[in-house]
Amino acid sequence: MNVKRALISVYDKGGLANFVKGLYKLGIEIFSTGGTASNLQKAGIKIKEISDVTGFPEILDGRVKTLHPIIHAGILAKRNKKEHMEIIKKHEIGTIDLLVCNLYPFEKTIKKQNVSMEEIIENIDIGGPTLIRAAAKNYQDVIVVTNKNQYNDVLKYLKLKGKLSIKEKEKLAIDAFSHTAQYDSIISNYLRKKWTNDILPDINSISMRKIQAMRYGENPHQKGAFYRSLPEIYEPCISNAIKLQGKELSFNNILDGDCAIECVKEFEEPTCVIIKHSTPCGIASASNLLQAWKDAYATDTYSPFGGIISFNRAIGKDIAEELSNLFLEVIIAPNFTKEARDIFRKKKNLRLLKLKGLDKKIPRKGIIFRSVIGGFLSQERDIISKNKNEWNIVTEMKPTEKELKSMEFAVKCVKHVKSNSVLFVKGTHTVAIGGGQTARVDAAWIAINKGKDNIKGSIMASDAFFPFRDGIDVAAEAGVKAIIQAGGSIRDNEVIEAANEHGIAMVLSGQRYFRH
């Protein structure tokens, strides 16, 4: 047995007693810190306390327990280095071969209601990370255990072989450094948000925890996984949705689900959003959810095949019966009635995601990250919209109040369509959507050819300015009554002139909504 002495110092004591009993039966000497020592002694395990080893008491309300040369020399001494072992022997320091340590619950503490800053600060662990980093640095000689999920394997190896292989020690050391890195990242991110307004700092640590392994990424030949950012946010989002039934979410399901959720958050009225390949193919608000669904689906009746649908109201029997006739990947809602669940249960592979709070007005804030090879891009979320009082009506024909209301709905929709994008709206529902094109006129042409006669009398919205008048000419030929666009092109006058020629009302919002 290579392991002779173990130091145990943990906050999370789940599963600890059985693990330590197993170590004790193997003849390993156990010593521990205050709270952990009391817990193990109550379990009938013979241990030594840290103060018995160091000859120095825990002080400063427990802030100083293991920060002592006898402890850290026992961990850091290289067993194959003669000079190290001579010093250890000279000072009568016993080596520590196994460290079991996890940290004060900072992440859990900041989630508490009405928690004081004093309590938060006191839950920043000092001795624990120092122990873990020391043991991980000397991984060749010290086994470092930082997670209760590691207990069974470590005990199994010690019982079978009396030691761990170098590969097994390396894996534990990596986990240990990840444990302390994540801990520090959560602390720094929390305190930065608490103490500053700096949302794009010079040094930015992104902390994540894996919540789902996946069969593959976007394609079967790519590996993939889903991670939740830390600290967790409380806003309803794809990472905290509860799966009620169906297969595990795929990589693409999660991307599409995120788009569906973020789009439906724009609206307070009963709303349905249909997403396919991370872009909407139907959006509608109505006085009731069933009508919203029918209007959204009518936008494009073939693209929703294999799609994702989000609602901002609970789904009942009537909508469940309609949706059960289609092949869908995911349905997202704040709740599902028992009758709806019974209907959907017949489709075993269909994923139902419950997202509490999606039926309420949701305060949105924060930043988002996107990865590129070798780095990340970071920006504020696109949640700011200009008030319609700031819009500029630039044509001879003026939009009616009804058309202005439709424009408000339209700009909330178009910001969620992949650029270049245009969409066409009647009332508060889309009738055609064109997006993801290299030319804006192509987006208009695609949408018009999908919408056909439904385009007549509609409102057209663009995510950015029209660089040429051709998009206006195409829209006019299809029967568009009014247009809202960002403006700002060097050819704005030419575009406005085209609208005047066709008798179309045009509004410049002054705000672009690119979505790459």
C-alpha positions as CSV (number, residue, x, y, z in Angstrom):
1,M,0.0,0.0,0.0
2,N,1.6,3.3,-1.2
3,V,-0.9,5.4,0.7
4,K,-0.2,5.6,4.3
5,R,-1.6,9.0,5.4
6,A,-4.7,10.9,4.2
7,L,-5.9,14.4,5.0
8,I,-9.7,14.9,4.8
9,S,-11.1,18.5,4.6
10,V,-14.5,18.9,2.9
11,Y,-17.5,21.0,3.0
12,D,-19.8,18.6,1.1
13,K,-19.8,15.5,3.3
14,G,-22.1,13.4,1.1
15,G,-20.8,9.8,0.9
16,L,-17.7,10.7,2.9
17,A,-18.2,8.4,5.9
18,N,-18.3,5.2,3.8
19,F,-15.3,6.3,1.8
20,V,-13.2,7.1,4.8
21,K,-14.2,3.9,6.5
22,G,-12.9,2.1,3.5
23,L,-9.6,3.9,3.8
24,Y,-9.3,3.2,7.5
25,K,-9.9,-0.5,6.9
26,L,-6.9,-0.4,4.5
27,G,-4.7,0.8,7.3
28,I,-4.5,4.4,6.1
29,E,-4.0,6.9,8.9
30,I,-6.7,9.6,8.7
31,F,-6.5,13.2,10.0
32,S,-8.9,16.0,9.4
33,T,-10.1,19.6,10.1
34,G,-12.7,20.7,12.6
35,G,-16.2,20.2,11.0
36,T,-15.1,17.2,9.0
37,A,-13.3,15.7,12.0
38,S,-16.5,15.9,14.1
39,N,-18.6,14.4,11.3
40,L,-16.2,11.4,10.9
41,Q,-15.9,10.9,14.7
42,K,-19.6,10.7,15.0
43,A,-19.5,8.0,12.3
44,G,-17.2,6.0,14.5
45,I,-14.0,6.5,12.6
46,K,-10.7,7.0,14.5
47,I,-9.0,10.1,13.2
48,K,-6.5,12.8,14.3
49,E,-7.4,16.5,14.1
50,I,-5.2,18.9,12.2
51,S,-4.1,20.6,15.4
52,D,-2.8,17.3,16.7
53,V,-0.5,17.2,13.7
54,T,0.6,20.8,13.5
55,G,0.6,21.5,17.2
56,F,-1.2,24.7,16.4
57,P,-5.0,25.4,16.8
58,E,-7.5,26.5,14.2
59,I,-7.7,30.3,14.5
60,L,-9.5,33.4,13.1
61,D,-13.0,31.8,13.2
62,G,-11.6,28.9,11.1
63,R,-10.1,31.1,8.4
64,V,-6.7,29.4,9.2
65,K,-6.8,25.7,9.6
66,T,-4.5,23.9,7.1
67,L,-2.2,26.9,6.2
68,H,0.8,25.4,7.9
69,P,4.3,24.3,6.7
70,I,3.9,20.9,8.3
71,I,0.8,20.3,6.2
72,H,2.0,21.7,2.9
73,A,5.5,20.2,3.2
74,G,3.9,16.9,3.8
75,I,1.9,17.3,0.5
76,L,4.6,19.0,-1.7
77,A,7.7,16.9,-0.8
78,K,8.9,15.0,-3.9
79,R,9.4,11.4,-2.7
80,N,12.1,10.7,-5.3
81,K,14.1,13.8,-4.4
82,K,16.7,13.1,-1.8
83,E,17.0,16.7,-0.5
84,H,13.2,17.0,0.0
85,M,13.1,13.8,2.0
86,E,16.0,14.8,4.1
87,I,14.3,18.0,5.1
88,I,11.0,16.2,5.8
89,K,12.9,13.8,8.0
90,K,14.9,16.5,9.8
91,H,11.8,18.4,10.8
92,E,9.8,15.2,11.6
93,I,7.2,15.9,9.0
94,G,5.0,13.0,7.8
95,T,4.2,12.9,4.1
96,I,0.5,13.1,3.0
97,D,-0.3,10.6,0.3
98,L,-4.0,11.3,-0.2
99,L,-5.9,14.6,0.0
100,V,-9.7,14.6,0.0
101,C,-11.0,18.2,-0.3
102,N,-13.9,20.2,-1.6
103,L,-14.6,23.9,-1.1
104,Y,-16.9,26.3,0.7
105,P,-20.2,26.7,-1.2
106,F,-19.7,30.1,-2.7
107,E,-21.9,29.3,-5.7
108,K,-24.7,28.0,-3.4
109,T,-24.4,31.0,-1.1
110,I,-24.8,33.6,-3.8
111,K,-28.1,32.0,-4.8
112,K,-29.6,32.5,-1.4
113,Q,-32.3,35.2,-0.8
114,N,-31.2,38.3,1.1
115,V,-27.7,37.0,1.7
116,S,-25.2,39.5,3.1
117,M,-21.9,40.4,1.5
118,E,-20.2,39.4,4.8
119,E,-21.6,35.8,4.4
120,I,-20.6,35.8,0.7
121,I,-17.0,36.8,1.5
122,E,-16.8,34.2,4.3
123,N,-17.7,31.5,1.8
124,I,-14.6,32.3,-0.3
125,D,-12.4,29.3,0.6
126,I,-8.6,30.0,1.1
127,G,-7.1,26.9,2.7
128,G,-9.0,24.4,0.5
129,P,-7.8,25.7,-2.9
130,T,-4.3,25.9,-1.5
131,L,-4.4,22.3,-0.4
132,I,-5.9,21.1,-3.7
133,R,-3.4,23.0,-5.9
134,A,-0.5,21.7,-3.8
135,A,-1.7,18.1,-4.1
136,A,-2.4,18.4,-7.8
137,K,1.1,19.9,-8.4
138,N,2.6,16.9,-6.7
139,Y,0.3,14.5,-8.4
140,Q,3.0,11.9,-9.0
141,D,3.2,11.3,-5.2
142,V,-0.2,12.5,-4.0
143,I,-3.7,11.4,-4.9
144,V,-6.1,14.4,-4.9
145,V,-9.8,13.8,-4.6
146,T,-12.1,16.8,-5.1
147,N,-15.5,15.2,-6.0
148,K,-17.6,12.6,-4.1
149,N,-18.2,11.0,-7.5
150,Q,-14.5,9.9,-7.4
151,Y,-14.8,8.1,-4.1
152,N,-15.8,4.7,-5.4
153,D,-13.2,4.4,-8.1
154,V,-10.3,5.6,-5.9
155,L,-11.3,3.1,-3.2
156,K,-11.6,0.3,-5.7
157,Y,-8.1,1.0,-7.1
158,L,-6.6,1.1,-3.6
159,K,-8.3,-2.2,-2.6
160,L,-7.2,-4.0,-5.8
161,K,-3.7,-2.6,-6.4
162,G,-2.8,-0.6,-3.3
163,K,-2.1,2.4,-5.5
164,L,-3.3,4.4,-8.5
165,S,-1.6,4.4,-11.9
166,I,0.1,7.6,-13.1
167,K,-2.7,8.1,-15.7
168,E,-5.4,7.8,-13.0
169,K,-3.4,10.4,-10.9
170,E,-3.1,12.7,-13.9
171,K,-6.9,12.6,-14.4
172,L,-7.5,13.5,-10.8
173,A,-5.0,16.3,-10.9
174,I,-6.7,17.8,-14.0
175,D,-10.1,17.6,-12.2
176,A,-8.5,19.3,-9.2
177,F,-7.1,22.2,-11.2
178,S,-10.5,22.5,-13.0
179,H,-12.2,22.6,-9.6
180,T,-10.2,25.5,-8.3
181,A,-10.2,27.4,-11.6
182,Q,-14.0,27.2,-11.8
183,Y,-14.3,28.2,-8.2
184,D,-12.2,31.4,-8.7
185,S,-13.9,32.2,-12.0
186,I,-17.4,32.1,-10.3
187,I,-16.1,34.4,-7.6
188,S,-14.4,36.9,-9.9
189,N,-17.5,37.1,-12.2
190,Y,-19.9,37.5,-9.4
191,L,-17.9,40.2,-7.7
192,R,-17.3,42.1,-10.9
193,K,-21.0,42.2,-11.6
194,K,-21.6,43.2,-7.9
195,W,-19.0,45.9,-7.7
196,T,-18.6,47.3,-11.2
197,N,-20.4,48.0,-14.5
198,D,-17.6,46.4,-16.5
199,I,-19.3,43.9,-18.7
200,L,-16.4,43.5,-21.2
201,P,-13.3,43.2,-18.9
202,D,-9.7,42.9,-20.1
203,I,-9.5,39.5,-18.5
204,N,-12.6,37.4,-18.8
205,S,-12.9,33.9,-17.4
206,I,-15.8,31.8,-18.7
207,S,-16.9,29.1,-16.3
208,M,-19.2,26.2,-17.4
209,R,-20.4,22.9,-16.1
210,K,-21.4,20.0,-18.5
211,I,-25.0,19.2,-18.1
212,Q,-25.4,16.8,-21.1
213,A,-23.2,14.6,-23.2
214,M,-24.5,14.2,-26.7
215,R,-24.4,11.5,-29.3
216,Y,-22.8,14.0,-31.7
217,G,-22.6,17.7,-32.5
218,E,-24.2,19.4,-35.6
219,N,-23.3,16.3,-37.6
220,P,-22.7,12.6,-36.8
221,H,-19.0,12.9,-37.4
222,Q,-18.6,15.7,-34.7
223,K,-18.5,15.1,-31.0
224,G,-20.7,17.4,-28.9
225,A,-21.7,18.4,-25.3
226,F,-24.0,20.9,-23.6
227,Y,-22.6,23.2,-20.9
228,R,-24.4,25.5,-18.5
229,S,-22.7,28.9,-17.7
230,L,-21.8,29.6,-14.0
231,P,-23.1,31.1,-11.9
232,E,-26.5,30.0,-13.3
233,I,-28.9,32.6,-14.4
234,Y,-32.5,32.7,-13.2
235,E,-34.0,34.0,-16.4
236,P,-36.0,31.3,-18.3
237,C,-33.6,29.9,-20.9
238,I,-32.8,26.7,-22.8
239,S,-30.2,25.7,-20.1
240,N,-32.7,25.6,-17.3
241,A,-35.7,24.1,-19.2
242,I,-37.1,20.9,-17.7
243,K,-37.6,18.0,-20.1
244,L,-40.9,16.3,-19.4
245,Q,-40.6,13.6,-22.1
246,G,-38.8,12.5,-25.2
247,K,-35.3,11.7,-26.3
248,E,-32.3,13.7,-25.1
249,L,-31.9,17.1,-26.8
250,S,-29.5,17.1,-29.7
251,F,-26.9,19.8,-30.4
252,N,-29.2,21.3,-33.0
253,N,-32.3,21.0,-30.8
254,I,-30.6,23.2,-28.2
255,L,-29.5,25.8,-30.8
256,D,-33.0,25.9,-32.2
257,G,-34.6,25.9,-28.8
258,D,-32.6,28.9,-27.7
259,C,-33.8,30.8,-30.8
260,A,-37.4,29.8,-30.1
261,I,-37.3,30.9,-26.5
262,E,-35.5,34.2,-27.1
263,C,-37.9,35.1,-29.8
264,V,-41.0,34.4,-27.8
265,K,-39.7,36.5,-25.0
266,E,-40.2,39.6,-27.1
267,F,-44.0,39.3,-26.7
268,E,-46.4,39.7,-23.8
269,E,-49.6,38.7,-25.8
270,P,-50.3,34.9,-26.3
271,T,-47.6,34.1,-28.9
272,C,-46.3,31.2,-30.9
273,V,-42.9,31.0,-32.6
274,I,-41.9,28.2,-35.0
275,I,-38.1,27.7,-35.6
276,K,-36.3,25.7,-38.3
277,H,-32.5,25.7,-38.5
278,S,-32.1,28.5,-36.0
279,T,-34.4,31.0,-37.8
280,P,-38.2,31.6,-37.5
281,C,-40.5,30.3,-40.2
282,G,-43.7,31.6,-38.4
283,I,-44.5,34.0,-35.6
284,A,-47.8,35.2,-34.4
285,S,-49.5,36.9,-31.5
286,A,-53.3,36.7,-30.9
287,S,-56.0,37.0,-28.3
288,N,-55.6,33.3,-27.6
289,L,-52.9,30.7,-28.0
290,L,-54.7,28.5,-30.5
291,Q,-55.2,31.4,-32.9
292,A,-51.6,32.4,-32.5
293,W,-50.5,28.8,-33.4
294,K,-52.8,28.8,-36.5
295,D,-51.5,32.1,-37.7
296,A,-47.9,31.2,-37.2
297,Y,-48.3,27.9,-38.9
298,A,-50.1,29.5,-41.9
299,T,-47.0,31.5,-42.6
300,D,-45.2,28.5,-44.0
301,T,-46.9,25.1,-43.7
302,Y,-44.0,22.9,-44.9
303,S,-41.0,24.3,-43.2
304,P,-42.2,23.4,-39.6
305,F,-41.6,19.7,-40.4
306,G,-39.0,18.6,-37.8
307,G,-39.1,22.0,-36.3
308,I,-39.1,23.6,-32.8
309,I,-42.1,25.5,-31.4
310,S,-42.3,27.8,-28.4
311,F,-45.3,29.3,-26.7
312,N,-45.6,31.8,-23.9
313,R,-48.7,30.3,-22.4
314,A,-49.5,26.9,-21.1
315,I,-50.5,24.3,-23.7
316,G,-53.9,22.7,-23.4
317,K,-55.8,19.9,-25.2
318,D,-56.9,22.0,-28.2
319,I,-53.3,22.9,-29.2
320,A,-51.9,19.5,-28.3
321,E,-54.4,17.9,-30.7
322,E,-53.3,20.2,-33.5
323,L,-49.6,19.7,-32.9
324,S,-49.9,15.9,-32.6
325,N,-50.7,15.8,-36.4
326,L,-47.2,17.1,-37.2
327,F,-43.7,15.7,-37.0
328,L,-42.0,18.1,-34.5
329,E,-38.7,17.8,-32.6
330,V,-39.4,20.0,-29.6
331,I,-42.3,21.9,-28.0
332,I,-41.5,24.5,-25.4
333,A,-44.0,26.2,-23.1
334,P,-44.3,27.4,-19.5
335,N,-46.6,24.5,-18.7
336,F,-48.7,21.6,-20.2
337,T,-52.1,20.5,-19.0
338,K,-52.7,16.9,-18.1
339,E,-54.8,16.4,-21.2
340,A,-52.0,17.8,-23.4
341,R,-49.4,15.6,-21.7
342,D,-51.6,12.5,-22.4
343,I,-51.9,13.4,-26.0
344,F,-48.2,14.1,-26.5
345,R,-47.2,10.9,-24.5
346,K,-48.2,8.9,-27.6
347,K,-45.2,10.5,-29.4
348,K,-42.4,9.0,-27.4
349,N,-39.6,10.8,-29.2
350,L,-41.1,14.2,-29.0
351,R,-39.3,16.4,-26.5
352,L,-41.5,18.6,-24.3
353,L,-39.7,21.3,-22.4
354,K,-41.3,23.1,-19.5
355,L,-39.9,26.6,-18.9
356,K,-41.4,28.2,-15.9
357,G,-41.8,32.0,-16.1
358,L,-42.1,32.1,-19.9
359,D,-45.6,33.4,-19.5
360,K,-44.5,36.5,-17.6
361,K,-42.7,39.7,-18.6
362,I,-39.1,38.8,-18.4
363,P,-36.4,41.3,-17.6
364,R,-33.5,40.5,-19.9
365,K,-29.9,41.6,-19.5
366,G,-26.4,40.3,-19.7
367,I,-23.9,39.4,-22.4
368,I,-23.5,36.6,-24.8
369,F,-20.5,34.8,-26.2
370,R,-19.8,33.2,-29.5
371,S,-16.8,31.2,-30.3
372,V,-14.3,31.5,-33.2
373,I,-11.2,29.4,-33.7
374,G,-8.8,30.5,-31.0
375,G,-11.2,32.9,-29.2
376,F,-14.6,34.2,-28.3
377,L,-16.6,37.2,-29.3
378,S,-18.6,38.9,-26.6
379,Q,-21.4,41.5,-26.8
380,E,-24.5,42.8,-25.1
381,R,-27.7,40.9,-25.9
382,D,-29.8,42.5,-28.6
383,I,-32.7,43.6,-26.3
384,I,-32.9,47.3,-26.9
385,S,-35.5,48.7,-29.3
386,K,-36.1,52.3,-30.3
387,N,-39.5,53.6,-29.3
388,K,-41.8,54.2,-32.3
389,N,-41.8,57.9,-31.3
390,E,-38.2,58.0,-32.5
391,W,-39.1,56.5,-35.9
392,N,-39.0,58.8,-39.0
393,I,-41.8,58.7,-41.6
394,V,-40.0,59.7,-44.8
395,T,-42.6,59.2,-47.6
396,E,-45.5,61.1,-48.9
397,M,-47.8,58.3,-48.0
398,K,-48.2,58.0,-44.2
399,P,-48.7,54.7,-42.4
400,T,-52.0,54.3,-40.5
401,E,-52.1,53.6,-36.7
402,K,-52.9,50.0,-37.5
403,E,-49.9,49.8,-39.8
404,L,-47.6,51.3,-37.2
405,K,-48.8,48.7,-34.7
406,S,-48.0,46.0,-37.2
407,M,-44.5,47.5,-37.7
408,E,-43.9,47.3,-33.9
409,F,-44.7,43.6,-34.1
410,A,-42.6,43.2,-37.3
411,V,-39.4,44.7,-35.9
412,K,-39.6,42.3,-32.9
413,C,-39.8,39.5,-35.3
414,V,-37.2,40.4,-37.9
415,K,-34.4,40.8,-35.4
416,H,-34.6,37.0,-34.8
417,V,-34.3,36.1,-38.5
418,K,-30.8,35.3,-40.0
419,S,-29.4,38.3,-42.0
420,N,-30.0,39.4,-44.7
421,S,-33.7,39.2,-43.8
422,V,-37.1,40.6,-44.6
423,L,-40.5,39.5,-43.4
424,F,-44.1,40.4,-44.2
425,V,-46.7,40.9,-41.6
426,K,-50.5,41.4,-41.4
427,G,-51.8,42.5,-38.0
428,T,-49.7,40.7,-35.5
429,H,-48.7,37.6,-37.5
430,T,-46.2,36.9,-40.2
431,V,-47.3,35.9,-43.7
432,A,-43.9,35.3,-45.2
433,I,-40.3,35.2,-44.0
434,G,-37.1,35.4,-46.1
435,G,-33.7,35.3,-44.4
436,G,-30.1,34.2,-44.5
437,Q,-29.4,35.6,-48.0
438,T,-26.3,37.4,-49.3
439,A,-28.5,40.1,-51.0
440,R,-31.6,41.7,-49.4
441,V,-33.5,41.6,-52.7
442,D,-33.0,37.8,-52.7
443,A,-34.5,37.6,-49.2
444,A,-37.5,39.6,-50.4
445,W,-37.9,37.5,-53.5
446,I,-37.8,34.2,-51.5
447,A,-40.4,35.5,-49.0
448,I,-42.7,36.8,-51.7
449,N,-42.6,33.6,-53.7
450,K,-43.5,31.7,-50.5
451,G,-46.2,34.1,-49.4
452,K,-47.7,34.6,-52.9
453,D,-51.2,36.3,-52.6
454,N,-50.8,36.7,-48.8
455,I,-48.2,39.4,-49.4
456,K,-50.9,41.8,-50.8
457,G,-51.8,44.4,-48.2
458,S,-48.9,43.4,-45.9
459,I,-46.3,45.3,-44.0
460,M,-42.6,44.6,-45.0
461,A,-39.8,44.8,-42.4
462,S,-36.1,44.6,-43.1
463,D,-33.3,43.9,-40.6
464,A,-31.2,46.7,-42.1
465,F,-31.2,49.3,-44.8
466,F,-32.0,48.7,-48.5
467,P,-28.7,49.3,-50.4
468,F,-30.7,49.6,-53.7
469,R,-34.3,50.3,-54.8
470,D,-34.7,46.9,-56.2
471,G,-36.0,45.4,-52.9
472,I,-38.7,48.1,-52.9
473,D,-39.7,47.5,-56.5
474,V,-40.1,43.7,-55.8
475,A,-42.2,44.4,-52.7
476,A,-44.4,46.9,-54.5
477,E,-45.1,44.4,-57.3
478,A,-46.2,41.9,-54.7
479,G,-48.7,44.4,-53.2
480,V,-46.9,45.6,-50.0
481,K,-48.6,48.6,-48.4
482,A,-45.9,49.9,-46.1
483,I,-42.3,49.2,-45.2
484,I,-40.2,49.7,-42.1
485,Q,-36.4,49.5,-42.4
486,A,-33.3,50.9,-40.5
487,G,-32.3,53.5,-43.1
488,G,-28.7,54.8,-43.3
489,S,-27.8,53.8,-46.8
490,I,-26.0,56.3,-49.1
491,R,-29.0,55.6,-51.5
492,D,-31.7,56.3,-49.0
493,N,-33.1,59.0,-51.2
494,E,-33.3,56.6,-54.1
495,V,-35.1,54.0,-52.0
496,I,-37.5,56.6,-50.6
497,E,-38.2,57.9,-54.1
498,A,-39.0,54.3,-55.2
499,A,-41.5,54.0,-52.3
500,N,-43.1,57.3,-53.3
501,E,-43.4,56.2,-56.9
502,H,-45.3,53.1,-55.8
503,G,-47.4,54.9,-53.2
504,I,-46.0,52.9,-50.3
505,A,-45.5,54.3,-46.8
506,M,-42.0,54.0,-45.5
507,V,-40.7,54.4,-42.0
508,L,-37.0,54.5,-41.0
509,S,-36.5,53.0,-37.5
510,G,-32.9,54.1,-37.2
511,Q,-31.9,50.7,-35.8
512,R,-30.3,47.8,-37.5
513,Y,-30.9,44.1,-36.4
514,F,-28.2,42.0,-38.0
515,R,-28.2,38.4,-36.8
516,H,-25.2,36.3,-38.0
